[in-house]
């Protein structure tokens, strides 16, 4: 009985860990895309071509 309970906990923890890793990868990619977009906008800004 205890082994069955531990198996359920292990499966749930593994599923949640995979979900968490996918979410972190998505968030990291999104942040990199936002940082790249802000850098490209900074290069196109008329203020950067000033005097």
Buried (B, 14 or more C-beta within 10 A) or exposed (E): EEEEEEEEEEEEEEEEEEEEEEEEEEEEEEEEEEEEEEEEEEEEEEEEEEE
